[in-house]
Amino acid sequence: MGKNQHYIPQFYMRMFSNDGKSIGSYVFRHTLYVKNSSIKGINHKKYFYGECGTNENVLQMLEAKWSPILKNIVDTHKVPRDEENYIYLLMFLLVSSMRTPYISKDFEKSMIDLVGVIYELYATHGHTEYEGKNPEVTFKGIPSMFLKSAIGMAPILLDLYPTLIINKTKDDFVTSDYPVALYNQLFILKNIKAPCGLGLCGLQMFLPLSPRICLCVYDNAIYKAKTNSSNNVVVSSRKTINEINKLLVLNSDTRIMFNNNADKVMIERLALYKNSTNIAKSGIIELPDSSKAVNMFVPKTVYDTIHMCFFSIKRKARKLSFPHTIVRPGAGDFMVERHGADDLSLTKYGTVYFTLPLNVWHIPV
């Protein structure tokens, strides 16, 4: 198996390439614009999925399924409607959102924070050997753990509605090393600073498939999309494309990627948004009773206002109140089936599920 293992599939990057070998990229750390970056030379880490090669073999088999599905979408402007291919598409969406170094680093940080809070708790209760000590812990296999989780969780998105955003402007869609952007316009409207959980109402997920097409799956119980007869959103406004790209850039980690011929001035202007990003992160939380908890693995969530005029929030949704965070019914049923009816993170009232106000790991005293 290869020593350098890609966390962004090469077939995906080629969908933005002119020659199938290179892609444009902008590296934030070095403020570096590169028109032709080698596809083989970027977005990989040494033994990212482990040295045994098992997970890499699984990904190769899955990518052989995903590649023709995505190519067909780009060629036909149609989302697959047969169950098998659509499930594979949702699987690709979830795996792409969870197979990045950012996810692994964020989860590892939250676990170290958790151990640190436990150390502090022990020291407070008389275990002096823990006083002033920082935990020395390392975790292995985190990318593999998230990979397996994502593959099995595709059904949680089955109640979302798919559409394609067709770009008719002269500006291209960009993508990044964190290609799936989660957003929730309803939560922005209600000023709810909750992460975009995969099961929450109002979820929107964006994945650009080429410079001209972006896949979006969204909660159609909350939003109405302005679509044509093919159920696609056709965008002719550069301002709207810029807003979608802004979301994609804010959601990125270390670099954005784009077609080799994308306008350099546009790319450098988009890169400036990264400096003002406001995203949810895992970490220690001070609770109202002065105790502490650890926010465990927060999906990357942009809280900036992104203007997407092709979505409108339905009147009933605008009237929703949020004493707790509401879980979509279909997603709630899946979570109960997966974790059991006694899942303490869910509370059911009639046909509606709620989840805890904070996605935290509470430390018992």
N, C-alpha and C positions, 0 to 999 in steps of 0.2 A: 504494500500500500504506500501511497505517496506520503512523504514527510510533511510537505506543505499542503494542508487541507483547506479548501475554499469554504468559507461560510456564506458567501454569495455565489450561487451557481453560475458557472461560466456560460451556460446556454442562456441564462437570463440576461447577463451583461451583453451578450452578442445581439440581443434584440434592440439595443441602443447603438450598435456599432455600424460603421460604414463598410468595414472590410472583414468583420468577423474575428479580427485579431486584436483590435485596440478600441479603446473607449475614452472619451474625454473625462477628466476628473479634476476636482478642486480639493486640495488638502487644507483644511482650516488652520491647522497648527503652523504651517509654513506659509500661509496665504499664497499657495502655489497653484496656478492654473496650468494644466498639462492637456494639450489637445489630443495627444495619442498615447495613452497609458496602456501597457500590455495587459490584456485580460488575464493572462496566466500569472502575471506578476503582482496583482493587487487582490485585496480582500481574502487573504489566507493567513493561517497561523500554523505553527509547527505542532503537529499531532493534536489538532483542535478537538477531534472526536476520539482520541486515544490511539495507542500504537498498534492495537490488535487488528484494526482494519474492518471489524464487523460493522460498525455504524457507517463507515464510508461505503461499504458494499451495499447496505440498505439504501443509502442516499442515491447511489448510482442507479439502482433499480427504480427508485421513485422518480428520479430525474428523467429516466427514459419514458416514464408515463406522463410527467408534467410537461416536458418540452413540446410534444405535438399538440397538446391541449391548448397551451398558451399561444403557439404559432397559429393554430386554427382560429382562435379568438381574434388575433391581430389581422388575419387575412380576411375573415368573414364579418367582423364586427358583431359577432353573436356569442353569447355565453352558452356553454353546453347545457342542454336541458335533460339529457339522460342522466339517471341517478349516479352511475359509476363515475363518469367523467366529471360531473359536478362535485361529487364528494372529493375526488382527487384535486379539483381546483381549490376547494375550501381547505384541504389538507396543505396544499402549497402555500396558501395565504397564511395559515397558522404557523407552519414550519418556518416560513420566511420571517415571521415576526419574532421567532424565539431562538433562531440558530445563530445569533450574533454575539460577539465578544462582550458588548455592552450588557446584555441580559445576564451573562455569566458573572461578570464583574459586580453588577448590582446585587445579584442574589448572594454572592460570596460576602459582600460587604454587609448585607443585612444579617447574615448568619454570624459573622464576627461581632456585629453590634449586639446580637442576641446573647452570645456567650459573655460579652462584656457586661451587659445588664445583670446576667446571672452572677458573675463574679462580684459585682457591686452589691447585689442582694445578699450573697453569702457573707460578705465582709460586714454589712450592716447588722447581721444577726450573729455576730460573735466569732466568725471564722476569720481570724486575723491573718491567716496565711494568704488570703485573697486580697488584702488591702494594698492598694496602689499598684496592682499588677494588671498588665494588659494581656489579654488572651493571645496565645501563639497557636493559631489553628490554620490549617489549610484544607481545602476541599478539592477533590478530584471528581471528574466525571460529570460536572454540572452541564456542559453542552449536551452530553448524551442523555441526561435526565430530561432536559427540556425538549430535546428532539423526540423522545419516546412519548412525552406528555402531549406534544402538539399533534403527533400522528393520531393519537387516540381521541383527541378532543374535537375533531372536525364537526361532529354532529351538533356541537353547541352553537354553530353558526347557521344551522339549517333553516331557522325561522327568519333570518335576515334576507332582504331582497337584493338581487344583483342588478347592477346596471353598468354600462360602459360610458365613460366620459370621452367624447370624440373631440379632439382638438383641431379646430379649423383655422387657427391663427398662425402667424409666422413664428411664434415663440414655441419652443419645445417643452414637453414635460421633462423634468429631471428625475433621477432616482438617487439612492444613497446606499451606504453600508448598513443602514437600518431601514429597509425599503418599504415596510408596511407602516403607514401612519394611522394611528387611532385618534378619533375625535368624537366630540359629543356636543353638538350645537345646543341641544336642550339644556345640558348642564351649564353651558356658558351663559345662556339666557337667564337661568335661575341662579347664577352666581354660585354654583356648587363646585367646590374644589375637591372633587372626588376623582380618583384615577378611572380611566376608561376600562373598567372590567369587561371581560368578554361576554358576560351574561347580563350586563346592565341594560336597561332600556335607554334608547337614544343613541346607541352605539353606531358609529360610522367607521368603516375601514377602507383605506385607499392604498392601492398598489399600482403604480405606473407599469405598463407592459411594453411600452415603446414610446418614442417621442410624441406619438400621435394619439395614444390610447391609454386611459387609466381605468382600471377596474375599481368599482366601489360596491361594497355590500353595506346595507343600511337597514335600520329598524323602520319599516314602512308603517308601523302602527303609530309612529311619532312624526315621520316626515312624509311630505308629498314632493316627488321629484318632477321637474319639468322635462318630460321625455317625449320622443317622437314615436311614430308608429312601430318602430323596432325596439321600443323600450330603452333607447339610448339617449343620453344627454348630449346634445350638440352645442359646443361652445365656440362662439365667434368673437368673444371679447378677450383681448390680451390682459385686461385687468383681472378677469376671472381666472385665467390660466396662471397669472402671477400669484393670486391668492392660494391656489392649490399648490403651486411650487413653494410658496412660503411655508405652508404646512409641512411639506416634504423635507424642506431644508431644516426647519426647527426640530423636526423629528430625527434628523440624521445624527451620526456619532462623530466620526473623524473626517469624512469626505462625502461630497456629492459626486454623482456621475451623470453623464449626458452624451448625446450624440456628438461625434467628432466635429461636426460643423455648427454646433450650437453657438449662438452669439456670445462672444467673450464678455462684452459689456453687461449683458443680461446675467450671465453666470456670476460675475464679480458683484453685481448689485444684489443678487439673491444671497450670496455668501454673507453679506453684511447682516442679514436677519439673524444669523446664528449667534451673534454676540448678545442679542436681546432675548434669547430663548427662556421660557418659563415653563419648566416641566416638573411633573411629579417624580419623586425619587424615594427609594427605600431609606429608612433611617430611624433613629430613636425619636419617639414622640413623648412629650410631657402631657400626661392625662390631667383632666380637671381636678382630680383628687390628689395631685402632686406626685402620683406614682408614675412609673415609666412603662412604655411598651415599645415594641419594635415593629415598624411598618414593614411587613414581609413581602418582598417581591412586588413592586408596583409596576404595572405596565407603563411604558413610556407614554406620557400624556402631555399634550400641549394645552396650556391654559390661555394662550393669546387668542384674541378674537380673529377668526378667519371668515371672511365674507364669501359665502357661496350662494349666489342669488338663485341658483337652480334648485335649491332645497328650500322649502317653507315648512315651518313647524305647524302641525295641525292644531285647530282651535282647542280640542279636548286636551291635547298634550300640554298646551300653554297653561291650562287650569290645574294641572297636577301639582300636588304639594308633596314635599319630601321630608317627612319626619325621619324616614330611613331611606336607603337607596333601593329603588325598585328593580327587581330582576325580571327580565322578560319571561313570560310563562313557559315558553318552549325551552328556554335555557334552564329555568328552574327545574322543570321535569327531568331534563338530562342530568343536572347536578345531583338531584335526589337519587336517580337511577344509578349514577356512578358512585356516589359516596354514602348512600343510605338515607332513609327518611329521618334519622336522628342527627343529621348534619347540623351542628350547632350554629353554623354560619348563616343558616337560612331559617326564616320564619314564614309560615304560610297562613294567609288570611283568605279563605274562600279559594279563588283561583289565582290569587296574586301572591308572589313571593317578595320578601324583603331580605336584605342582607344587613349585617352590622354597619353602623355609620362609619366605622374605621376598619380597614383591612389590616388588623394588627395581631400580633402574637402577645397576649397578655401574660405578664410574669406574675405567678401567684406569690403571695406573701405568707 
